[in-house]
């Protein structure tokens, strides 16, 4: 994952939300995983997302739409 990658999140209501990777946070000991900070355009919030889930094709609610 790189800063500027575009992410899509599918909510329970199947409404997509787009997000932008703001920062590579590296390995987070709290979660035991590599993470990125994502800015969400729908509600102007940021979240920390697991890179493993973003890259996993089996993860149905998160996907990388466009890579930098």
C-alpha positions as CSV (number, residue, x, y, z in Angstrom):
1,X,0.0,0.0,0.0
2,X,1.1,3.5,-0.8
3,X,0.0,7.0,0.1
4,X,-2.5,8.0,-2.5
5,X,-4.0,4.6,-3.1
6,X,-7.8,4.7,-3.5
7,X,-9.9,2.3,-1.3
8,X,-13.5,1.3,-1.5
9,X,-15.5,0.1,1.5
10,X,-18.8,-1.7,1.1
11,X,-21.1,-1.0,4.1
12,X,-23.8,-3.4,5.3
13,X,-26.3,-1.4,3.2
14,X,-24.1,-2.0,0.2
15,X,-23.4,1.7,-0.3
16,X,-19.8,2.2,-1.3
17,X,-17.5,4.7,0.4
18,X,-14.2,5.9,-1.0
19,X,-11.1,6.4,1.0
20,X,-7.6,7.6,0.4
21,X,-4.5,6.2,2.0
22,X,-2.9,9.0,3.9
23,X,0.0,7.3,5.7
24,X,1.8,4.0,6.0
25,X,1.8,3.4,9.7
26,X,4.1,0.5,9.6
27,X,3.8,-2.4,12.0
28,X,1.4,-1.7,14.8
29,X,2.2,-3.8,17.9
30,X,-1.3,-3.4,19.3
31,X,-2.8,-5.2,16.3
32,X,0.3,-7.3,15.4
33,X,-0.1,-6.2,11.8
34,X,1.0,-3.6,9.2
35,X,-1.5,-0.8,8.9
36,X,-2.4,2.4,6.9
37,X,-4.4,5.4,7.8
38,X,-7.3,6.0,5.5
39,X,-9.3,9.2,5.0
40,X,-13.0,8.5,4.1
41,X,-14.7,11.0,1.8
42,X,-18.3,10.1,2.9
43,X,-18.0,11.2,6.5
44,X,-14.7,13.0,6.6
45,X,-13.2,10.6,9.1
46,X,-10.0,8.6,9.3
47,X,-9.5,5.0,10.3
48,X,-6.6,2.6,10.6
49,X,-6.9,-0.3,8.2
50,X,-5.0,-3.6,8.1
51,X,-2.9,-3.9,4.9
52,X,-3.6,-7.7,5.0
53,X,-7.3,-7.1,4.6
54,X,-6.9,-4.5,1.9
55,X,-4.8,-7.0,-0.2
56,X,-6.9,-10.0,0.5
57,X,-9.3,-10.8,-2.4
58,X,-11.5,-12.8,0.1
59,X,-12.2,-9.7,2.1
60,X,-15.5,-8.6,0.6
61,X,-16.0,-5.3,2.3
62,X,-12.7,-3.6,1.5
63,X,-10.9,-3.3,-1.9
64,X,-8.1,-1.3,-3.5
65,X,-9.7,0.6,-6.4
66,X,-6.6,2.4,-7.8
67,X,-3.0,2.2,-6.9
68,X,-0.6,5.1,-7.2
